[in-house]
């Protein structure tokens, strides 16, 4: 059972954000989606965590991944 908290910082128009969310859904992994396009607090949180202004930024158990990197997602989920 996956117990790590996963947060996806995204925007609705970001293709890679959609790919990341679809990946987690297909894997049966729960995640919280934060739309940084409309949520300024989430946008600031994302920038503080990652140093990035682009999306997607994914937080898996406190480890930050920038971009769609399914191999990295799988490794972090399973460790």
MDAnalysis code that builds the backbone (N, CA, C; Angstrom):
import MDAnalysis as mda
import numpy as np

u = mda.Universe.empty(237, n_residues=79, atom_resindex=np.repeat(np.arange(79), 3), trajectory=True)
u.add_TopologyAttr("name", ["N", "CA", "C"] * 79)
u.add_TopologyAttr("resid", np.arange(1, 80))
u.add_TopologyAttr("resname", ["UNK", "UNK", "UNK", "UNK", "UNK", "UNK", "UNK", "UNK", "UNK", "UNK", "UNK", "UNK", "UNK", "UNK", "UNK", "UNK", "UNK", "UNK", "UNK", "UNK", "UNK", "UNK", "UNK", "UNK", "UNK", "UNK", "UNK", "UNK", "UNK", "UNK", "UNK", "UNK", "UNK", "UNK", "UNK", "UNK", "UNK", "UNK", "UNK", "UNK", "UNK", "UNK", "UNK", "UNK", "UNK", "UNK", "UNK", "UNK", "UNK", "UNK", "UNK", "UNK", "UNK", "UNK", "UNK", "UNK", "UNK", "UNK", "UNK", "UNK", "UNK", "UNK", "UNK", "UNK", "UNK", "UNK", "UNK", "UNK", "UNK", "UNK", "UNK", "UNK", "UNK", "UNK", "UNK", "UNK", "UNK", "UNK", "UNK"])
u.atoms.positions = np.array([
    [0.843, -1.193, 0.000],
    [0.000, 0.000, 0.000],
    [0.880, 1.246, 0.000],
    [0.536, 2.216, -0.843],
    [1.280, 3.460, -0.947],
    [0.859, 4.380, 0.200],
    [1.835, 4.830, 0.980],
    [1.513, 5.698, 2.103],
    [2.140, 7.083, 1.951],
    [2.955, 7.286, 0.935],
    [3.588, 8.590, 0.728],
    [2.576, 9.579, 0.180],
    [2.647, 10.797, 0.701],
    [1.783, 11.850, 0.183],
    [2.359, 12.344, -1.136],
    [1.503, 12.455, -2.130],
    [1.910, 12.938, -3.447],
    [1.099, 14.177, -3.779],
    [1.812, 15.235, -4.143],
    [1.173, 16.477, -4.566],
    [1.672, 16.820, -5.960],
    [0.730, 17.103, -6.851],
    [1.063, 17.525, -8.207],
    [0.700, 19.006, -8.328],
    [1.697, 19.836, -8.572],
    [1.482, 21.260, -8.831],
    [1.353, 21.395, -10.342],
    [0.211, 21.893, -10.795],
    [-0.073, 21.855, -12.218],
    [-0.914, 23.045, -12.662],
    [-1.139, 23.090, -13.976],
    [-2.123, 23.995, -14.568],
    [-2.966, 23.164, -15.533],
    [-4.196, 23.585, -15.806],
    [-5.073, 22.805, -16.674],
    [-4.581, 22.687, -18.120],
    [-3.768, 23.636, -18.587],
    [-3.328, 23.626, -19.979],
    [-1.985, 22.930, -20.186],
    [-1.389, 22.425, -19.127],
    [-0.062, 21.795, -19.204],
    [-0.192, 20.318, -19.597],
    [0.310, 19.998, -20.771],
    [0.245, 18.621, -21.278],
    [1.000, 17.650, -20.366],
    [2.185, 18.026, -19.910],
    [2.970, 17.138, -19.049],
    [2.324, 16.965, -17.676],
    [1.612, 17.985, -17.216],
    [0.862, 17.867, -15.963],
    [-0.219, 16.789, -16.112],
    [-0.941, 16.852, -17.222],
    [-1.981, 15.862, -17.492],
    [-1.382, 14.470, -17.583],
    [-0.235, 14.348, -18.232],
    [0.421, 13.047, -18.335],
    [0.799, 12.513, -16.952],
    [1.302, 13.378, -16.084],
    [1.688, 12.959, -14.734],
    [0.462, 12.500, -13.952],
    [-0.607, 13.273, -14.002],
    [-1.820, 12.906, -13.271],
    [-2.417, 11.612, -13.824],
    [-2.408, 11.448, -15.143],
    [-2.895, 10.201, -15.742],
    [-2.036, 9.015, -15.320],
    [-0.730, 9.227, -15.208],
    [0.174, 8.166, -14.764],
    [-0.211, 7.698, -13.357],
    [-0.365, 8.642, -12.435],
    [-0.711, 8.278, -11.060],
    [-2.071, 7.586, -10.995],
    [-3.031, 8.084, -11.764],
    [-4.356, 7.466, -11.798],
    [-4.267, 6.041, -12.323],
    [-3.540, 5.841, -13.416],
    [-3.385, 4.505, -14.000],
    [-2.714, 3.544, -13.023],
    [-1.771, 4.059, -12.233],
    [-1.068, 3.229, -11.255],
    [-1.894, 3.014, -9.983],
    [-3.038, 3.659, -9.883],
    [-3.890, 3.515, -8.706],
    [-3.353, 4.239, -7.485],
    [-2.594, 5.306, -7.742],
    [-1.950, 6.057, -6.670],
    [-2.720, 7.363, -6.441],
    [-3.094, 7.606, -5.200],
    [-3.800, 8.846, -4.861],
    [-2.823, 10.015, -4.845],
    [-3.315, 11.171, -5.270],
    [-2.488, 12.379, -5.253],
    [-3.395, 13.580, -5.053],
    [-2.796, 14.653, -4.592],
    [-3.499, 15.924, -4.473],
    [-3.043, 16.802, -5.624],
    [-3.990, 17.366, -6.344],
    [-3.673, 18.254, -7.462],
    [-3.869, 19.690, -7.012],
    [-2.838, 20.497, -7.179],
    [-2.913, 21.921, -6.838],
    [-2.724, 22.723, -8.119],
    [-3.766, 23.432, -8.507],
    [-3.754, 24.250, -9.719],
    [-3.081, 25.587, -9.401],
    [-1.821, 25.710, -9.759],
    [-1.064, 26.928, -9.439],
    [-1.454, 28.113, -10.318],
    [-2.254, 27.864, -11.336],
    [-2.745, 28.949, -12.178],
    [-3.759, 29.820, -11.475],
    [-4.492, 29.241, -10.516],
    [-5.509, 29.997, -9.798],
    [-5.255, 30.067, -8.291],
    [-4.392, 29.218, -7.781],
    [-4.124, 29.154, -6.343],
    [-2.753, 29.757, -6.054],
    [-2.735, 31.025, -5.670],
    [-1.466, 31.740, -5.431],
    [-0.672, 31.138, -4.281],
    [-1.352, 30.657, -3.247],
    [-0.663, 30.034, -2.117],
    [0.058, 28.770, -2.589],
    [-0.620, 27.957, -3.404],
    [-0.001, 26.745, -3.942],
    [1.168, 27.102, -4.858],
    [1.027, 28.168, -5.635],
    [2.114, 28.591, -6.527],
    [3.351, 28.976, -5.716],
    [3.158, 29.733, -4.647],
    [4.281, 30.115, -3.782],
    [4.909, 28.890, -3.123],
    [4.066, 27.979, -2.673],
    [4.539, 26.728, -2.056],
    [5.410, 25.954, -3.047],
    [4.951, 25.858, -4.301],
    [5.688, 25.153, -5.337],
    [7.048, 25.805, -5.584],
    [7.068, 27.122, -5.676],
    [8.315, 27.835, -5.938],
    [9.296, 27.666, -4.780],
    [8.796, 27.735, -3.560],
    [9.657, 27.554, -2.389],
    [10.235, 26.137, -2.367],
    [9.402, 25.138, -2.650],
    [9.859, 23.748, -2.616],
    [10.854, 23.431, -3.729],
    [10.599, 23.973, -4.922],
    [11.351, 23.523, -6.095],
    [12.312, 24.558, -6.674],
    [12.077, 25.826, -6.386],
    [12.850, 26.876, -7.036],
    [12.428, 27.083, -8.479],
    [11.332, 26.451, -8.890],
    [10.864, 26.492, -10.273],
    [9.555, 27.257, -10.379],
    [9.356, 27.884, -11.530],
    [8.079, 28.534, -11.795],
    [7.280, 27.758, -12.834],
    [7.909, 26.777, -13.479],
    [7.230, 25.959, -14.476],
    [6.624, 24.718, -13.852],
    [5.647, 24.166, -14.532],
    [4.971, 22.952, -14.074],
    [5.172, 21.833, -15.079],
    [5.002, 20.597, -14.707],
    [4.579, 20.129, -13.395],
    [5.741, 20.035, -12.410],
    [5.400, 20.246, -11.159],
    [6.296, 19.960, -10.049],
    [5.563, 18.932, -9.205],
    [6.228, 17.836, -8.921],
    [5.607, 16.753, -8.162],
    [6.386, 16.537, -6.876],
    [5.659, 16.484, -5.777],
    [6.229, 16.220, -4.459],
    [5.789, 14.816, -4.055],
    [6.751, 13.910, -3.968],
    [6.464, 12.533, -3.542],
    [7.176, 12.310, -2.223],
    [6.415, 12.346, -1.158],
    [6.982, 12.127, 0.166],
    [8.086, 13.104, 0.520],
    [7.967, 14.350, 0.045],
    [8.962, 15.366, 0.349],
    [10.100, 15.457, -0.645],
    [10.135, 14.573, -1.616],
    [11.143, 14.646, -2.681],
    [10.506, 15.306, -3.897],
    [11.210, 16.276, -4.459],
    [10.663, 17.112, -5.525],
    [11.179, 16.657, -6.889],
    [10.247, 16.478, -7.813],
    [10.568, 16.111, -9.193],
    [9.971, 17.186, -10.089],
    [10.752, 17.694, -11.011],
    [10.270, 18.689, -11.962],
    [10.102, 17.996, -13.309],
    [8.908, 18.098, -13.869],
    [8.634, 17.492, -15.168],
    [8.021, 16.115, -15.040],
    [7.699, 15.547, -16.189],
    [7.090, 14.218, -16.252],
    [8.206, 13.183, -16.351],
    [8.453, 12.483, -15.253],
    [9.539, 11.508, -15.174],
    [9.012, 10.225, -14.538],
    [8.265, 9.414, -15.292],
    [7.627, 8.238, -14.710],
    [8.591, 7.260, -14.050],
    [9.787, 7.105, -14.564],
    [10.767, 6.215, -13.943],
    [11.147, 6.681, -12.550],
    [11.299, 7.992, -12.394],
    [11.617, 8.568, -11.089],
    [10.411, 8.446, -10.164],
    [9.217, 8.696, -10.696],
    [8.001, 8.563, -9.877],
    [7.913, 7.156, -9.296],
    [8.081, 6.170, -10.162],
    [7.958, 4.773, -9.730],
    [8.990, 4.434, -8.669],
    [10.226, 4.866, -8.874],
    [11.286, 4.590, -7.905],
    [10.951, 5.190, -6.545],
    [10.522, 6.444, -6.518],
    [10.226, 7.111, -5.252],
    [8.998, 6.513, -4.572],
    [8.009, 6.135, -5.343],
    [6.800, 5.526, -4.768],
    [7.135, 4.186, -4.126],
    [8.037, 3.444, -4.738],
    [8.329, 2.089, -4.270],
    [9.460, 1.979, -3.258],
    [10.167, 3.069, -2.979],
    [11.279, 2.947, -2.027],
    [10.812, 3.039, -0.593],
])
